[in-house]
Amino acid sequence: MEPNDILAEIKKLELSEKILLVEDIWDLIARTNSKLPMPEWQKSELDKRQKEFQDGTLDVNDWRQVHQEIRSEF
């Protein structure tokens, strides 16, 4: 099936069915995520940030505060 055919079929679905489809797609992505290659530089950066977080030296922001700041700018 071609992507345009898939999109045409999705457009026929009710909203609740579209939401369930999206959830199923995300679940599938999550299950296969470990199979995605990760460049070494990205793994190193994530390891560094995790260590900084565990050591308490990583500067983190509360998502509510960040969201509020973004909303106030725009």
C-alpha positions in Angstrom: 0.0 0.0 0.0 1.3 3.4 -1.0 1.6 6.3 1.6 -1.1 8.3 -0.1 -3.4 5.2 0.1 -2.7 4.9 3.8 -3.4 8.6 4.4 -6.7 8.3 2.5 -7.8 5.4 4.7 -6.7 7.3 7.8 -8.9 10.3 6.8 -11.9 8.0 6.8 -11.4 7.1 10.4 -13.3 8.6 13.3 -11.2 10.8 15.6 -11.2 8.2 18.4 -9.9 5.6 15.9 -7.2 8.0 14.7 -6.1 8.5 18.3 -6.0 4.7 18.9 -4.0 4.3 15.7 -1.5 7.0 16.8 -1.1 5.2 20.2 -0.5 1.9 18.4 2.1 3.5 16.2 3.9 5.0 19.2 3.8 1.7 21.0 5.4 0.0 18.0 8.1 2.7 17.8 8.8 2.2 21.5 9.1 -1.5 21.2 11.6 -1.2 18.3 13.5 1.8 19.7 16.3 -0.3 21.0 17.0 -1.4 17.4 17.7 2.2 16.3 21.4 3.0 16.0 22.7 5.7 18.2 25.9 7.5 17.3 28.7 7.3 19.8 28.8 11.0 20.3 25.1 11.0 21.3 25.5 8.1 23.7 28.5 9.9 25.3 26.5 13.1 25.7 23.6 11.2 27.3 25.9 9.4 29.6 27.5 12.7 30.6 24.2 14.4 31.3 23.0 11.4 33.3 26.1 11.5 35.4 25.7 15.3 36.0 22.1 14.8 36.9 23.0 12.0 39.4 25.8 14.2 40.8 23.4 17.1 41.2 25.5 19.3 38.9 23.2 19.4 36.0 21.2 22.7 35.6 17.6 21.5 35.2 14.4 23.5 34.7 10.8 22.8 35.7 8.8 22.2 32.6 6.0 24.4 33.9 8.4 27.3 34.3 9.8 26.8 30.9 6.3 26.6 29.4 5.3 29.8 31.1 8.4 31.6 29.9 7.8 30.5 26.3 4.2 31.6 26.5 5.1 35.0 27.9 7.5 35.6 25.0 5.1 34.7 22.3 
